[in-house]
Amino acid sequence: MIQTLSQMGEGFLLGYNRDMGILYLVATPIGNLEDISARALRLLQEVELVAAEDTRVTGNLFRHFDIHTPLTSYFEHNKVTKLDKILAALDIGDVALVSDAGTPGLNDPGYELVRAALEAGHHVSPIPGPASPVAALVVSGLPADSFLYLGYLPRKSSERKKFLERVVDLPYTLIFLETPHRLLDSLEDLQTVLGERQIAVARELTKLHEEVWRGMLGQARVHFQEPRGEFVLVVGGRSSLFNKEWSQEKMLAKIKKETGKGKSVKDISSELAGQSGWKKRDVYRLITKEVKEKSS
């Protein structure tokens, strides 16, 4: 007799000790409800409890698919007080964690729950599915073999610039999330620190008004004058833009041109590093050397 996975139970095939509840990290649609998997739907019906980032959002999903599993909220501001309740539920049976959209644990407090469940001796199992950073990356047209996902950019411009300084010389494709009201400021800071680079801006992925815009950072600032929706920014790494590194003669000519505009040494070095294939620190040293020689 051949048994189905649901008849045998998830733990049977995975080698889990079924004396303890399993915490399932269940990915849910980021827009189009058809993207949810059959396995995700089955588990959401079978677990004892579903911990949701927003029970109202998950409630809509449950009504659409006629799921009646008990819900409890688990979000940034109650993550500490709810841990004991969820761990107690895991002592009785299986629990699923879901976010408002996409894969739980990315930019939500799922990390703390996963750590607590593991420390309590429970198994944690992913139920793969939609994730907006990966969806945006694969349609961006930028290299996807090596990438760095960095979540939401800091709110304040000064903090954003410091944050971006740490990744300016990395060769990997960079992925960020951003809100509509901060998009233009973030695009400006990205261009200032990273220099002129290729970018793909993904908006409202899998939804009715899905848009993936591709171009340069400066062009993106012009295109998105009235941003709407949630955004994923996929930015080319430092080395992905260059077929050949600028010569020192070309760099010196560019430095002379840019210093004549009254820009700061820091801003010039960031912009030229993004265009030339040079490391920012090397551009900075060359600029300061030229400025020193001119003043002597």
C-alpha positions, 0 to 999 in steps of 0.5 A: 500500500502506498501512503501519501505524504499527508497520510504518513505525516510530514515528520515521517519522511523528514525523520522528525521526532513527532513527540514534539511540535514542528514550527513551519515557516509558510510562505504566502503570496506577495500579490497573486493568490494563485502563487500559494502552494498546495503543501502550504494550504494543507499545512495551514489547515492541519496545524494547531495554530497559525502565528500571523504578522497581521491576523486581518491580512491572514484572515483574508487569505483564510477566507479565500481558501476556506481555512479555519485554523486558529490565528494569533498575532505575532509582530514586532511590538508583541514578539516578546510577550507572544513567544511563551504562548506560541512555544506552549502551542508547539508543546501540544502540536504543530504551529505555522508562522506566516507574514503578511506576504512572502516568506516569514523571517525576512524583515519581520520578527520571525528570526526570534521565534525560530531561535526560541523554537530551536532552543526549546528543542523543536524542529523548524521546517521551511515551506518554500514559496514567494519572496519579493527580493528573489522575484525581483532579482531574477527578472532584473536582468542583473547578475543573479549568481552572487547577490547581497540582500540588505532589506530596508534602507535606513530611514535617515539620509545620513544613516543610509549613506553610512550604510551604503559606504560599507557596500560600495566596493562589493562586486555583488548585485545588491537588493534593497526594499523601500517604501514609496515615500522614501524612494526618491531620497534613497535613489539619490543617496544610492547614486551619490554613494555608489555612483551611476549604476544599473538598477531594476526597480520592481513595483507591485510584483505579481499584482495587477499593476506590476512594473519592473523598470530597468535603467540607470540610477539617475534615470530612475530618479526621473522616472519615479516622480510619484512613487506608488506601491512597495518597491524592491531595488536591485542594483548592479555591483561595482564590478558588474558595470565595467569591461575595463577599468579607467586609466589613471589619465582618464581618472585625473581628467574626470577629477579635474572636471568634477572638482571644478563643480565645487563638489566635496572630495567624498562625493566625487570619490563615490561617484567616480568609483561607481563609474570607473571600476576603481575602489573608492579609497583609491579615488579618494587618495588620488583626489587628495593628492591632486588637491594637495599638489595644486595648493603647494 
